Structure formats: C-alpha cells, structure tokens
Amino acid sequence: MFTELDKMPRRPLEKAELQYGRLRGWPEGWKVAAEAALVFLVFFIQGATPVPEVNEPYYLGKAIHYWNPHWAPNDFFLNTADCHKVFYVTFGWLALWLAPPALAWVGRLLTWALLAWAWRRLSFAVVPRAWWAVPTAVLLAVLTKWFPMAGEWIIGGVEAKGFAYVLVFLGLEAILRNRWRRTWLLLGGASAFHVLVGGWSALAAGVVWLLSPRDRVPLRSLWPWMLGGGALAMLGIVPALRLSWGMDPQLVRQADVIYVSERLSHHLLLSEFPLVKVYLFLGLTLLYFVVDRLVPGGGPRRRLRWFTVGSLAIAAVGMGVNMLGRWDPELAAGLLKYYWFRLSDVAVPLAAALLTADVLTKLPALLAGRWGTSARRRSAGRWIGRLTAAAVVAWAGIGIAWDGLGAAGLARFRVPRADAGDSAEYWGWRRACQWIADPAHTSPDARFLTPMKVQTFKWYTGRSEVVNWKEMPQDARSIVRWRDMLYAIHEVDPDSDNPQWYTALGDMGAARLRRLGQQFAADYVLTERNPEVPLPVVYQNEMYVVYRLRDRGSR
C-alpha cells in the first residue's frame, strides 16, 4: 500500500524552505518570519497568564538577588547556593533596570520568541511545507498541557528550562537533518542552562545515534564536537555537583529524601502521579507508535522515533528506581531526584504533534495509492487533509484561547497562579505588600514571618522572609535546614508522628510569635487578620495584618 509513497521524490529541504506560496512578492526571509510570528502568537495565547506564574517568584527572585544582593538581603532562600548560574548571568542582569513584573514579561516574550523560531525549524525538518509549523505549534501547546504524566511543561512562565528547550529544539532539528556536529554543541548549551533538560536530551540523542547505523556520522568525526558540547555542559554540571560537594553523606541522603518524598513527589514519584494523567500519557504513547508504524516516513521521522524511544527508556529506568524505593528509600531518593520522567513528558507530545502533521500532508498520496491516482481522488485527498487539519487546529485552538487569551484579557481581574486564593484575599494581600514595600513603613533589610504557603511576598515587597513551603533550596545542607525551619515555625505538635500545621500564624499566640521572632531574627509578622493577636499593629486591612515583633534597635 505504501511502497509508492516511499519512492516519491522529495524536494531538497533547502529549496522547499523558500517556497512560501501565497505571500508572493514578499522577501523570502519575511515569509519565514511571518510563520515564526504566528507560532509565537500561539505560544503567547497559551502562556499569557497574569504575572507571576507559579515558578517565576522562585527563579526570577534568585536572578534578581544574584545581581542585586540588597534586594531582600536577609532572605534565607535567596542566600542559598545558586544552581542555574548561566540563566542568572545571561538574563538576570535585566533586573538592574526592570521591576519584577516587567522582568517576567520581558523574559516570557523573549522565551516564546526563541521557542517559536526553534519550533518552526524543527517542524520544517519533519514537515517541509510552508505554514505547517503553526498547526504543529497548536498541537504541541495542547498535547504538552494535557498529556504529561509528571507535570513537565514548555510554554509558560520564564525560567532556565525555557531557554534550555530552545536549544533542545534546535539540537533535535540537527538530529533529524543528520547534522550531528552541531547537535552536541546545542545540547551542551542546553545543559548549561538546565543540566537535566539538556543532559537527558543528550542521552536520548545518543540512543538515536546508536540505533541509526545506516546513515549516522562516524564517531571519529564527532568527538571534537562532543568535547565542545561537554565543555559547555560543565557550566551547568559544576554548579549542580557543588550542591552536595564535600558534605556529610548522611546529610545528603536526608536531603534527598526530603526533596523527593516530602516536597517534589508530584514530579518524581510514579506512585504519586494522578492515575488519569498516567493513562492519558500511555494512551498517547501507544497511539503515536501505532500511527508511526502504519504510515511510512523517511529519515527524519525515523530519527524522531528513536529520540522518543530514548526518552521512554529513561522513563522506564525511572520506574525501576521507583520500585527500588520499597527496599532502600534513601538510595531510591538519591536517584529519583534527577527527574527521570521529564524528557518523555515532552518528547511524546512533541513527536505526536509532528507525526500528526506529517500524516495529514501525506493523506492525498495515501488515498491515491489506495484507490487509484486520478486527479479527482488526489484532489479529494487534499481537501480531506485540509479539513482534518483545520478541525484539529480549531479544536486545539479553542482550548488554547480559553485557557490563555482569556487569562491575558482579564489579567487585572484574575488571581495569578502563584497567588492561590479568592479575589478578596488576593487584593488584601496585594495592599498589605504594597504598604510593606514603602521604605517609609519598613526598612529594605527588614525580615518577616509569613504564612507557610505564600510565595509572592518578596515579589511584591522586596523584603526578606524567614521561610515558605514553595522556596526549597537546592543544596543538601540548606534543604535540611529549610525543613527544620518549617517544622520549627509551623508544626503544631513536634511529638506527633503525623505533622499538623497551624492554619494561620495568629493561631500560635503572641508569646510563641515573639519567641520565633527572636530565634529567626524576624522584625514583623504578616498574617491573616483573624484570629487577632495582642501584638503591636503597624498595618491592617480587611484580610491581613502586620504585627511588629521587635524594634529595629534590638537586633
């Protein structure tokens, strides 16, 4: 059935790249730019949620403090070890001129623009037709939103991995075009930005090279480029190794258990993944391989398949490590902290999006091969392909617009994802933070006790806080200290086997809050207005109150 399709001549990619059809009279570069701009629009609609996104206070807070140590100078988390130094150095300097919200929007727009450019190139390597990068981008946005089982994402807030995925897309494009020399440099650069995103991608690229003996580039001509990629990767590997370098092994094991089992189990432990997400991921994976098997494809499709297989092999090892946790939890935690399911969460939806487009573009030839080659049947095949593509894009686009553009259009009336809670609570929080941020009210080096689950205090105030649940450090020593501080402040009964947390800081009473203020050098408490506490009130609104714990002269 498919033998004739396999023999069909293909246009050289370099020539096809310039054939952008209906924009006649435009310079060729502008046609390519127009397609990339449409892809950017897709990503913008998907990711344009109110600032800040969930991880932006975490990563951008670190970037701001890296360049301006006087911003929240006494904050515990900000003064712990830096893991993503390449991101801080290359992007964080903008914080010297931009306020946090502006920094987030500049970073988002830059990330989405680079991702759009890289995705257009990657999509064209599989589907060498003009404008098809736009529907594949829509499919990528939808599939990476609904089908990952471990919660990995690409399009969203600004952080190090967004820039890393730009280089992964370009590296994968080089793999699909069999240009292996640039592959290792690009994936080495991705590892410099985010060691796990780039490192797992490089391992999957190695699987592709091993499983492609017919057309692979000999190793003897690649080793200088692999060394170059390795040198770039060391910019990310060395800071990661220093997180536990020279520390007591028992301390490191304790930190690993905290990291994996207590804080990030929803990303790292297979047993903690929602069952529906696991089924959706497995269903998409099965459907991808069935369709990929039934519909023939050339070298790029084959290499994309092996890259996906490599990502799934990494995930399969992660499943085995999960099972190891039954017998040796500490050893399993030490291995599971490396995010074994991260790459497959992206590779499978990515491959499925590109395969869908490739199948739709082949549909006319497939139908002609099945029912004859008359012009009428071939024309019918083209229209079926176009209508199917339009239906897929419309269905996916409605979902993107509902989640993304609606959020952007109503940004000032919606609560950012980093600020969990209802609207009244959010605006009360914002007013309290605005008052704190005024140097006439609190000193820039003041330190606060804040509610356990908030994560935007520094974002809005620029003031230091003692500790919160979201901002777990990366180095082993600080992870253990972070956990000890959380328990010392927020745990109701230290003797209980099952931790119980205070609902609000006010529930602790004045005496305990004063004692915590002395123990952790906190000048103020920011908490819910109810219950009231007999401490000096310096500010209050309908939702929140700021209590003074000690005078500035008592430091």
C-alpha positions in Angstrom: 0.0 0.0 0.0 2.7 2.4 0.9 5.5 1.3 -1.4 4.8 4.0 -4.0 4.7 6.7 -1.3 8.1 5.6 -0.1 9.5 6.0 -3.6 8.1 9.5 -4.2 10.8 12.1 -4.8 11.2 14.7 -2.1 12.2 18.3 -2.6 15.5 19.3 -1.1 14.8 21.0 2.3 17.0 24.0 1.3 14.8 24.7 -1.7 11.5 23.8 0.0 12.4 26.2 2.7 12.0 29.1 0.3 8.6 28.1 -1.2 6.2 30.0 0.8 3.3 30.0 -1.7 0.8 32.7 -1.4 2.8 35.6 0.0 4.1 36.3 -3.4 6.3 39.4 -3.7 7.5 39.1 -0.1 11.2 38.7 0.5 11.7 35.0 1.5 13.1 35.9 4.9 9.9 37.8 5.7 7.8 34.8 4.8 9.7 32.7 7.2 9.5 35.4 9.8 5.7 35.6 9.3 5.3 31.9 10.0 7.5 32.2 13.1 5.4 35.2 14.2 2.2 33.1 14.0 3.9 30.3 16.1 4.9 33.0 18.6 1.2 34.1 18.7 0.2 30.5 19.6 2.7 30.4 22.4 1.7 33.8 23.6 -2.0 32.9 23.8 -1.1 29.7 25.6 1.2 31.3 28.2 0.0 34.8 28.7 -1.4 34.3 32.2 -1.3 37.0 34.9 2.2 37.7 36.4 3.6 36.0 38.3 3.4 32.3 37.2 3.9 29.6 39.8 7.7 29.3 39.4 8.5 32.9 38.5 9.0 34.3 42.0 11.3 31.3 42.7 13.6 31.6 39.7 13.4 35.3 39.0 13.8 36.1 42.7 17.1 34.2 42.6 18.1 36.1 39.4 17.2 39.5 40.9 19.2 38.7 44.1 22.2 37.5 42.1 22.7 40.9 40.5 21.3 43.0 43.4 22.2 41.4 46.8 20.5 44.3 48.5 17.1 43.1 47.3 15.6 41.1 50.2 19.2 40.9 51.7 18.3 38.8 54.7 16.2 36.2 53.0 17.2 32.6 53.8 16.3 31.1 50.4 17.9 33.8 48.3 21.2 33.4 50.1 21.5 29.6 49.5 23.6 28.1 46.7 22.8 29.0 43.1 22.2 26.2 40.6 21.2 27.9 37.4 24.1 30.4 37.1 24.1 30.6 33.3 20.4 31.7 33.4 21.2 34.3 36.1 24.2 35.7 34.3 22.7 35.8 30.8 19.2 37.1 31.8 19.1 38.2 35.4 21.1 41.5 34.7 17.9 43.0 33.3 16.7 43.1 36.9 19.0 46.1 37.4 16.6 48.2 35.3 13.3 46.3 35.4 10.8 45.7 38.2 9.9 42.0 38.8 6.6 42.1 36.7 8.4 43.8 33.8 11.3 41.4 34.1 8.8 38.5 33.9 7.1 39.8 30.8 10.3 40.5 29.0 11.6 37.0 29.8 8.3 35.4 28.7 8.3 37.3 25.4 11.9 36.5 24.7 11.5 32.8 25.6 8.4 32.4 23.4 10.0 34.2 20.5 13.1 32.0 20.7 10.9 28.9 21.1 8.8 29.9 18.1 11.9 30.3 15.9 13.3 27.0 17.0 10.0 25.2 16.7 9.5 26.4 13.1 12.9 25.0 12.2 12.1 21.7 14.0 8.7 21.4 12.5 10.0 22.0 8.9 12.6 19.2 9.4 9.7 16.8 9.6 7.0 18.5 7.5 8.9 20.5 4.8 5.9 22.7 3.8 5.2 26.3 4.4 2.9 27.4 7.3 2.6 23.9 8.8 4.7 24.9 11.8 1.6 26.9 13.0 -0.8 23.9 13.4 2.0 21.8 14.8 2.7 24.5 17.4 -1.0 24.4 18.3 -0.8 20.7 18.8 2.4 21.0 20.8 0.7 23.5 23.1 -2.4 21.3 23.7 -0.6 18.0 24.0 2.0 19.3 26.4 -0.7 20.8 28.5 -2.9 17.7 28.9 -0.8 14.6 28.3 2.3 14.8 30.5 2.1 12.5 33.5 4.9 14.1 35.6 3.8 17.7 35.1 6.6 18.9 32.8 5.8 21.9 30.6 7.4 24.1 27.9 5.2 27.1 27.4 4.6 29.2 30.5 6.5 31.4 32.9 10.1 32.4 32.4 12.8 30.2 34.0 16.0 28.5 32.9 14.4 25.5 31.3 12.6 27.7 28.7 15.9 28.7 27.2 17.2 25.2 27.5 14.3 23.9 25.4 15.1 26.4 22.7 18.5 24.7 22.3 16.9 21.2 22.6 14.6 22.0 19.7 17.5 23.2 17.6 19.5 20.2 18.6 16.7 17.8 17.7 16.3 19.6 14.4 20.0 19.0 13.8 19.5 15.3 14.6 16.6 15.0 12.2 18.7 16.6 9.4 21.6 14.2 10.3 23.8 17.2 11.2 25.4 15.7 14.3 28.3 18.1 14.9 26.0 21.0 15.8 23.8 18.6 17.8 26.3 18.1 20.6 27.1 21.8 20.9 23.4 22.8 21.1 22.6 20.1 23.7 25.7 21.1 25.6 24.4 24.6 25.7 21.0 23.4 26.8 22.7 21.6 29.7 24.5 24.8 30.7 21.1 26.5 31.1 19.4 23.5 32.7 21.5 20.4 33.4 18.7 17.9 33.4 16.8 19.2 30.4 19.9 19.2 28.3 21.5 16.1 29.9 18.6 13.8 29.3 18.2 15.2 25.8 21.8 14.4 25.1 21.4 10.9 26.3 18.3 10.4 24.1 20.4 11.8 21.2 23.0 9.1 21.9 20.2 6.5 21.6 19.3 7.9 18.1 23.0 7.7 17.0 23.3 4.1 18.2 20.1 3.0 16.5 20.8 4.7 13.2 23.7 2.7 11.8 22.8 3.2 8.1 23.3 7.0 7.9 24.9 8.0 11.1 28.0 10.2 11.2 31.2 8.2 12.3 32.2 8.8 15.9 35.8 9.7 14.8 34.5 12.9 13.1 32.2 13.8 16.1 34.5 13.6 19.1 35.8 17.2 18.9 32.2 18.5 18.8 31.2 16.2 21.6 34.1 17.6 23.7 32.9 21.1 22.9 29.4 20.2 23.9 30.7 18.6 27.1 32.7 21.8 27.9 29.5 23.9 27.6 27.6 21.4 29.7 30.1 21.8 32.5 28.7 25.3 33.1 25.6 23.6 34.3 27.1 20.4 35.7 29.6 22.0 38.1 27.1 24.2 40.0 24.8 21.1 40.3 27.7 18.9 41.7 28.6 21.6 44.2 25.1 21.3 45.8 26.4 18.3 47.7 30.1 18.5 47.2 32.1 17.6 50.3 29.0 17.3 52.6 28.4 14.5 55.0 26.8 11.5 53.1 24.2 11.1 55.7 23.1 14.7 55.4 22.9 14.3 51.6 20.8 11.2 51.9 18.5 13.0 54.4 18.2 16.0 51.9 17.4 13.6 49.0 14.5 12.0 50.9 13.1 15.5 51.8 13.5 16.6 48.2 11.8 13.5 46.6 9.3 12.3 49.2 8.2 15.4 51.0 8.5 18.3 48.6 8.5 17.1 44.9 6.8 13.7 44.9 4.3 15.0 42.4 7.1 15.3 39.8 9.4 12.5 40.9 7.4 9.5 42.3 5.4 7.5 39.8 3.1 6.3 42.6 2.1 9.9 43.3 1.2 10.8 39.7 -2.6 11.1 39.2 -3.8 7.9 37.6 -5.7 9.7 34.8 -2.6 11.5 33.7 -0.7 8.2 33.6 -3.4 6.7 31.4 -3.5 9.7 29.1 0.2 9.6 28.6 0.3 5.9 28.0 -2.6 6.2 25.5 -0.9 9.0 23.6 2.3 7.0 23.5 0.6 3.9 22.2 -1.3 5.9 19.6 1.9 7.6 18.4 3.7 4.3 17.8 0.8 2.6 16.1 0.3 5.5 13.6 4.0 5.9 13.1 4.2 2.2 12.2 1.2 2.3 9.8 2.2 5.5 7.9 5.7 5.4 6.4 8.2 8.2 6.9 11.7 9.0 5.9 14.9 9.5 7.8 13.7 12.5 9.9 10.7 10.6 11.1 12.8 7.6 12.0 15.3 9.6 14.0 12.4 11.3 15.8 11.0 7.9 16.7 14.3 6.8 18.2 14.6 10.0 20.2 11.2 9.3 21.6 12.2 5.7 22.3 15.3 7.1 24.1 13.2 9.3 26.3 10.9 6.4 27.2 13.9 4.2 28.0 15.0 6.9 30.5 11.5 6.9 32.0 11.5 3.1 32.2 14.6 3.2 34.3 12.9 5.8 36.5 10.0 3.3 37.0 12.5 0.7 38.1 14.1 3.1 40.5 10.7 3.8 41.9 10.3 0.1 42.7 13.7 0.2 44.4 12.2 2.5 47.0 10.4 -0.4 48.6 13.7 -1.8 49.8 16.0 1.2 50.0 14.2 4.5 50.2 17.4 6.6 50.7 19.1 5.1 47.6 16.0 5.4 45.5 15.6 9.1 46.6 19.2 9.8 45.7 18.5 8.6 42.1 14.9 9.8 41.7 15.9 13.5 42.3 17.1 13.5 38.7 13.6 13.8 37.1 13.6 10.6 35.1 10.1 11.4 33.5 10.9 14.9 32.4 12.0 14.3 28.9 9.4 11.7 28.0 6.7 14.2 29.1 7.9 16.5 26.3 9.2 14.0 23.7 6.0 12.0 23.3 3.6 15.0 22.8 6.2 16.7 20.6 6.6 13.6 18.4 2.8 13.1 18.2 2.3 16.7 17.1 4.8 16.4 14.3 3.6 13.0 13.3 0.0 14.2 13.0 1.1 17.0 10.6 3.2 14.6 8.6 0.3 12.1 8.2 -2.1 14.9 7.2 0.3 16.1 4.5 0.7 12.6 3.2 -3.1 11.8 3.1 -3.7 12.7 -0.6 -0.9 10.4 -1.7 -2.1 7.7 0.7 -5.6 7.9 -0.7 -4.3 7.9 -4.3 -2.2 4.9 -3.6 -5.2 3.0 -2.1 -7.9 4.0 -4.7 -6.0 4.9 -7.8 -4.2 8.0 -8.9 -6.9 10.0 -10.7 -6.8 13.8 -10.3 -10.2 13.8 -8.7 -9.2 11.3 -6.0 -6.0 13.2 -5.3 -7.9 16.4 -5.0 -10.4 14.8 -2.6 -7.4 13.6 -0.5 -6.0 17.1 -0.3 -9.4 18.5 0.8 -9.8 15.8 3.4 -6.3 16.5 4.7 -7.0 20.3 4.8 -10.4 19.9 6.5 -8.9 17.4 9.0 -6.0 19.7 9.8 -8.5 22.7 10.2 -10.7 20.7 12.5 -7.7 19.6 14.7 -6.3 23.2 14.8 -9.8 24.7 15.6 -10.4 22.2 18.4 -7.0 22.7 19.9 -7.0 26.5 19.3 -10.3 26.9 21.1 -8.8 25.2 24.2 -5.7 27.4 24.0 -7.7 30.6 23.6 -9.9 29.6 26.5 -7.0 29.0 28.9 -4.6 31.6 27.6 -6.1 34.6 25.8 -8.9 34.7 28.3 -6.4 34.9 31.1 -4.4 37.7 29.3 -7.5 39.7 28.5 -8.8 39.5 32.1 -5.4 39.7 33.8 -6.3 42.5 36.1 -9.4 40.8 37.3 -7.9 37.3 37.9 -5.6 36.0 40.6 -2.2 34.9 39.3 -1.4 31.2 39.7 1.3 32.0 42.2 -1.3 33.6 44.4 -3.7 30.8 45.4 -6.9 32.1 47.0 -10.0 34.0 46.2 -10.1 37.6 44.7 -10.8 39.3 48.0 -7.9 37.6 49.7 -5.6 38.3 46.8 -6.3 42.1 46.8 -6.0 42.3 50.5 -2.6 40.5 50.2 -1.5 43.0 47.5 -2.5 46.0 49.6 -0.6 44.7 52.6 2.5 44.0 50.5 2.3 47.4 48.9 2.3 49.1 52.3 5.3 46.9 53.4 7.2 47.8 50.2 7.2 51.5 51.1 10.6 52.4 52.6 8.7 54.9 54.8 7.0 52.0 56.5 9.5 49.2 56.7 13.3 49.1 56.1 14.6 47.3 53.0 16.5 44.9 55.2 13.5 44.0 57.4 12.7 40.3 57.8 9.2 38.9 58.1 7.4 35.8 59.3 4.9 35.0 56.6 2.1 32.4 56.0 3.6 28.9 55.1 2.1 28.5 51.7 2.5 32.0 50.3 5.3 32.5 47.7 4.9 36.1 46.3 5.9 38.1 49.4 9.3 39.1 48.1 7.9 39.6 44.6 5.6 42.3 45.8 7.7 43.8 48.7 11.4 43.3 48.1 11.6 42.3 51.8 13.2 39.2 53.3 11.2 36.4 54.8 12.2 33.6 57.0 10.9 30.6 55.1 8.0 29.3 53.0 6.9 26.0 51.5 7.5 26.7 47.9 11.0 28.0 48.0 13.0 24.9 48.9 16.8 25.4 48.3 18.8 23.2 46.1 21.9 22.3 48.1 21.7 19.5 50.6 22.6 21.4 53.8 20.1 24.2 53.1 17.4 21.6 52.2 17.7 20.1 55.7 17.7 23.5 57.3 14.7 24.6 55.2 12.7 21.6 56.5 13.8 22.1 60.1 12.7 25.8 59.9 9.3 24.9 58.5 8.7 22.4 61.3 10.1 24.7 64.0 7.7 27.5 62.9 4.6 25.9 61.6 4.2 22.5 63.2 1.6 22.3 66.0 2.9 19.2 67.9 6.6 18.2 67.4 5.9 14.9 69.1 3.2 13.8 66.7 4.0 11.1 64.1 1.8 12.9 61.5 2.7 16.6 61.1 -0.1 19.0 61.8 0.4 22.6 60.7 -1.0 25.8 62.2 -3.8 27.2 60.0 -2.6 30.8 60.5 0.4 32.4 62.2 -2.1 34.1 64.6 -3.1 30.7 66.0 0.3 30.4 67.6 -0.3 33.2 70.1 1.8 36.3 70.9 4.3 34.5 73.2 5.3 32.0 70.5 5.5 34.6 67.8 7.8 36.7 69.9 10.0 33.7 70.6 10.1 32.8 66.9 11.0 36.5 66.1 14.0 36.3 68.3 15.0 32.8 67.1 14.8 33.7 63.4 15.7 37.4 63.6 12.2 38.4 62.3 11.1 42.0 62.7 7.5 41.6 61.7 4.7 39.1 61.2 2.4 39.3 58.2 -0.7 37.1 58.7 -4.4 36.8 58.3 -6.4 39.3 60.4 -8.3 36.6 62.2 -7.5 35.4 64.9 -6.3 38.7 66.5 -3.0 38.6 68.4 -2.1 41.0 71.3 1.0 42.4 69.5 1.6 46.0 68.2 -0.3 46.5 64.9 1.5 48.6 62.3 -0.9 47.9 59.4 -4.2 46.1 58.7 -6.8 45.8 56.1 -10.0 43.7 55.9 -7.9 40.5 55.3 -4.3 40.9 56.6 -2.5 42.5 59.5 1.2 43.3 60.1 2.5 43.0 63.7 5.7 44.4 65.0 7.8 41.7 66.7 10.7 43.9 67.9 12.2 47.3 67.4 15.0 47.8 64.9 17.4 48.7 67.6 17.0 45.3 69.3 18.9 43.4 66.6 
